[in-house]
Amino acid sequence: MFTSVLMIEKPLVPADVELVTTLHGDEPVAFVVLMQPHGDQDRLLRALDDVALGELGEAIRETGEPEGEEAAGPAERALAHSLESLRAAGAEAVGQIVEEHPLDLLKSVVEQTHADEVIVLTAPHLVEEFFHRDWTSRARHKVGVPVLKLYAHTE
């Protein structure tokens, strides 16, 4: 069985589930899903990403997304939905919310589960990617297994 650690920021949509569950053909896949809720520190970076993507209206409006401690409930629901979706597609799936030090948690999960790879499924974060401060770039230097970056779909 192939084991992937899947880092996500929002609930998986059907296109994302199909993408990650078919990456390795017919080989059975097990996922350890790490859900990272948005934090207050993301607000400026998200606004800069919106400007870089030409979405000026998005950059100046308040998103209404819960942040900080308020993000815990929605993150738990997003994680539960994502796990159910992966299981419905025939994969094994467990997961947890990332509360602190995401890269330290990622490294320990990779070591404990003997994961074959890490998949970071995220929206484009152009500013962080340019400076190699995004999860994928940072994880590649820390986990010791291949790290694949995929862009999440939206409904």
N, C-alpha and C positions, 0 to 999 in steps of 0.2 A: 504494500500500500504506500502511496506517495503522500507525504505530509507537508502541507503548506501552512505557514502562518500568514494570515490575511489581516492587514491593517486597514481599517476603514474609518471614515469620518461621518458617514451618513448611512441610512438603511440601504441595503442592496436592492436594486430594481431587477426585474426579470432578465434584462439584457446583461447585467453584471453577473448574475448567477450563472447564466449560460456561458458567459466568457470564462469565468474562473473554473467552472466544473468541466469544461471541455478542453482546457489547455493541454492535457496529457492524454488525449485520446480516450481509449476505453479503460485505462488503468484506474483502479479505485483510488479515490482521493479522500483524505481526512483534512479538515480545516480546524485551525485554532484561530478564532477571530478575536482581534483586539480592537475595541471600539474607542476612539479618542474623541471625547466631546469637545466642542469649541470652548475656548477660553477667552478672557478679556484681552490677552496679549495678541490674539489673532485679528482683532478689529482693524488695526492700521494696515497690516499685511493684506487683508482681504480687500480693503479699499484701494491699495496700490495695485493689486492684481486686477481689480475691476477697471482701473484707469488704463493699465497696460493692455488689457483685452479690448479697450475701446468702449467699455460699458460705463460711461460717465454717470448715467442716472443711477446705476447700482452703487457706485462709489459714494454718493452723497446721501443716500437714503438709509434710514435705520432698518436693519434686516428683521427685527422682531424675533430673531432666534434667541433662545435662552442661552445664557453664558454662565461660566463659573459654576457655582453650586446648583443653580437653577437648571443646568443642562443635564444633571444626573438622571432624572426621571425620563426625559425624552431619549437619552442615550441608552438607558436600559431597555426601553421599548424598541428602539432601533436595532439593538443587538439581538433581542429575542426574535424580532421579525426576520433579521438576516439569517440567524441560525435555523429557523423554521424553513426558510426558502432554500437554503443549502441542503437540508435534510430531505425536503420534498423532491429535490433534484437527484437524490440518491447518494449524496455524500455524507460522511460522518462529520459532525460539526459540534464544537464546544467553543466557549468564548468568555471574555470578561471585559469589563470597562477599564480603561487605562486611567488611573487616578494621578499618578506622579511618575516622573522619570520614564517616559515611554521607551527610550532606547535601552535602558537598563532592563526593563521588563521584557522587551523584545529579545534581548540577548539571552536572558534566563529561560524564556519560553522555548526558544530555538534549541538551547542545550538540553532542557528537560525532556522535550518531545522528540529530540533527534530529527528535527524538521529538515526537509530536503531543500526548501526554498522559503523566501519571504516574498509576498506579493503586497505591494502598497497600492491600494485602489483609492484614488483621490481626484479631486477637481484640480485643474491647473493652478499652480501657485508660482507664477512667473518670477516674482521677485526673489522668493526663497530658492527657486531652482537656479536662477542666474548666479546667485552667490553660493550655491551648493549647500544651502542650509535646510533644504527640504528633508523629509523623513528618509526618502530613498537614498539620497547622497550620504547622509549621516549614517544610515544603517549599513551601507556597503563597507564602511570602515570598522564596523563593530561586531557583526554577527557571524562571519565565517562561512556563510552559505550564499548562493546566488540571490540577489534582490532584484525583483522585476517591478517596474512601475507601470501601472495601467491607469488610464483616465476613466473615472466613473461616469456612467450615463445618467441622464436626468429623465424624469417622466414628464 
